[in-house]
Amino acid sequence: MIGTLEVGAYDGIVPVVAHDTFRAAGPDALRRYGCDGGVFCDLKSVFARDDSYLRL
């Protein structure tokens, strides 16, 4: 587990559990942790279809 997340540091953001914390933050806040060209995949379909590159 990562103790502190770094903004702009990750190639991919993939929330795989629909925690209330993720819902409250929203896709824009979560996407900030990804680097330029990184992907945001909403595997639980928590956010709107247009908010991510991939969803199930």
Sequence and secondary structure as in RCSB ss.txt:
>XXXX:A:sequence
MIGTLEVGAYDGIVPVVAHDTFRAAGPDALRRYGCDGGVFCDLKSVFARDDSYLRL
>XXXX:A:secstr
  SS  TT EEEE   S  HHHHHHHHHHHHTTEEEEEEEEETT  S GGGSSEE 
